[in-house]
Amino acid sequence: MEIDTKEKNEIRILSVKGSIDADTASEFDQSLEKHISGGRDKIILDLSRLEYISSAGLRVIMKAAKKMEITGGEMVIVGLRGVVQEVFKVSGFYSLFNIYDSEEEAVLAT
């Protein structure tokens, strides 16, 4: 798993590549926690290059979103494709998150 970070219009964008599973969920959690505790109130999670996500990965995303909500922030998700998109649909995450097709769409909406 790789996580690339950039900023656009004061919004932190985290782009995840590879897989988030039991082996990488802790690293993913630490990365999200660092950005949330760093005072970020808007985060875009770009999953367009994510090939696989397990329930451990979903738990990390849910935990981070709850922390963002408590502090008045917002985390949105972009770029869901293939198997990852199916996992989000089946797990009910589509109803829990603002999900956009592209980073540009998410930036305009936040």
LINMO-V872653 format. One record per pair of residues at least 4 apart in sequence whose ideal C-beta (glycine too) atoms are under 8 Angstrom apart, sorted by the first residue. I is the first residue (numbers start at 1). J is the second residue. D is the distance in Angstrom with one decimal. If there is no record, write none. Layout:
{{I J D} {I J D}}
//
This chain:
{{1 16 6.6} {1 17 7.0} {1 18 4.1} {1 19 6.0} {1 20 6.0} {1 24 4.2} {1 27 6.6} {1 28 6.5} {2 16 7.4} {2 17 4.4} {2 18 5.9} {3 14 5.7} {3 15 7.0} {3 16 5.5} {3 17 7.7} {3 28 7.3} {3 31 5.2} {4 14 7.5} {4 15 4.4} {4 17 7.3} {5 12 6.7} {5 13 7.0} {5 14 5.7} {5 15 7.6} {5 35 7.5} {6 12 8.0} {6 13 5.1} {6 15 7.6} {7 11 6.7} {7 12 5.8} {7 13 6.8} {8 13 6.0} {8 103 7.5} {8 107 5.6} {9 107 5.8} {10 42 7.1} {11 42 4.4} {11 43 7.2} {11 44 5.9} {11 107 6.1} {11 110 6.1} {12 35 5.5} {12 40 4.7} {12 42 7.0} {12 43 5.0} {12 44 7.3} {13 43 7.6} {13 44 4.6} {13 46 5.9} {13 103 6.3} {14 31 7.1} {14 32 7.3} {14 35 6.7} {14 43 6.4} {14 44 7.2} {14 45 5.5} {14 46 6.6} {15 46 4.1} {15 48 7.4} {15 49 6.4} {16 20 6.7} {16 28 7.2} {16 45 7.1} {16 46 6.9} {16 47 5.7} {16 49 6.8} {16 50 5.0} {17 49 4.0} {17 50 6.8} {18 24 7.4} {18 49 7.6} {18 50 7.0} {18 51 6.2} {18 52 7.9} {19 24 6.4} {19 50 7.3} {19 51 5.7} {19 52 4.1} {19 53 7.3} {19 54 8.0} {20 24 5.4} {20 25 5.9} {20 28 5.2} {20 50 6.7} {20 52 7.3} {20 53 4.8} {20 54 6.7} {20 56 7.3} {20 57 3.2} {20 60 7.1} {21 25 6.6} {21 52 6.6} {21 53 7.6} {21 54 4.3} {21 56 6.2} {21 57 6.6} {22 54 6.2} {22 56 4.9} {24 28 5.8} {24 57 7.7} {25 29 6.1} {25 54 7.3} {25 56 3.8} {25 57 5.5} {25 59 7.3} {25 60 5.3} {26 30 6.5} {27 31 6.5} {28 32 6.5} {28 57 6.5} {28 60 5.3} {29 33 6.1} {29 60 4.5} {29 63 7.1} {29 64 7.6} {30 34 6.4} {31 35 6.9} {32 36 6.1} {32 43 7.8} {32 60 6.6} {32 61 7.9} {32 64 4.2} {33 37 5.8} {33 64 7.3} {33 67 7.8} {34 38 6.1} {35 40 5.0} {35 43 6.1} {36 40 6.1} {36 43 7.3} {36 64 6.1} {36 67 5.3} {36 68 6.1} {36 71 7.5} {36 73 7.2} {40 73 6.7} {41 68 7.6} {41 71 7.0} {41 72 6.4} {41 73 3.9} {41 74 7.1} {42 73 6.4} {42 74 5.7} {42 75 7.9} {42 110 5.3} {43 64 7.9} {43 68 6.8} {43 73 7.2} {43 74 7.5} {43 75 4.6} {43 76 7.6} {44 75 7.7} {44 76 5.6} {44 77 7.7} {44 78 5.9} {44 103 6.2} {44 106 4.9} {44 107 7.1} {44 110 7.3} {45 61 7.1} {45 75 6.1} {45 76 7.1} {45 77 4.9} {45 78 7.2} {46 78 5.1} {46 79 5.2} {46 103 5.9} {47 53 7.6} {47 77 6.2} {47 78 7.1} {47 79 5.3} {47 80 5.8} {47 81 8.0} {47 84 5.8} {48 78 6.8} {48 79 2.8} {48 80 7.7} {48 81 6.3} {49 79 7.6} {50 84 5.1} {51 82 7.8} {51 83 7.3} {51 84 7.3} {52 83 6.2} {52 84 6.9} {53 57 4.0} {53 58 6.3} {53 84 5.3} {53 87 5.6} {54 58 7.3} {55 59 6.4} {55 91 7.9} {56 60 6.8} {57 61 6.6} {58 62 6.3} {58 87 7.2} {58 91 5.9} {58 93 6.7} {59 63 6.2} {60 64 6.3} {61 65 6.2} {61 75 7.9} {61 77 7.7} {61 93 7.6} {62 66 6.5} {62 93 8.0} {62 96 7.5} {63 67 6.7} {64 68 6.3} {64 75 6.2} {65 69 6.3} {65 75 5.0} {65 96 7.4} {65 97 6.8} {66 70 6.5} {67 71 6.6} {68 73 3.9} {68 74 6.1} {68 75 4.7} {69 73 7.2} {69 74 7.7} {74 98 7.5} {74 110 6.3} {75 97 7.5} {76 97 6.7} {76 98 4.4} {76 99 7.1} {76 100 6.3} {76 106 5.0} {76 109 7.3} {76 110 6.2} {77 88 7.7} {77 97 5.2} {77 98 7.3} {77 99 4.9} {77 100 7.4} {78 99 7.2} {78 100 4.7} {78 101 6.9} {78 102 6.1} {78 103 5.4} {78 105 7.2} {78 106 4.9} {79 101 7.3} {79 102 7.0} {79 103 7.4} {80 84 5.6} {80 85 4.0} {80 88 5.6} {80 99 6.3} {81 85 5.4} {82 86 7.2} {83 87 6.4} {84 88 6.6} {85 89 6.5} {86 90 6.1} {87 91 5.9} {87 93 7.9} {88 93 4.3} {88 94 5.7} {88 99 7.3} {89 93 7.7} {89 94 5.5} {92 96 6.6} {93 97 5.8} {93 99 8.0} {94 99 6.1} {98 106 7.7} {98 109 7.0} {100 105 4.3} {100 106 4.2} {100 109 6.5} {101 105 5.8} {102 106 7.0} {103 107 6.3} {104 108 6.5} {105 109 6.3} {106 110 6.1}}
//
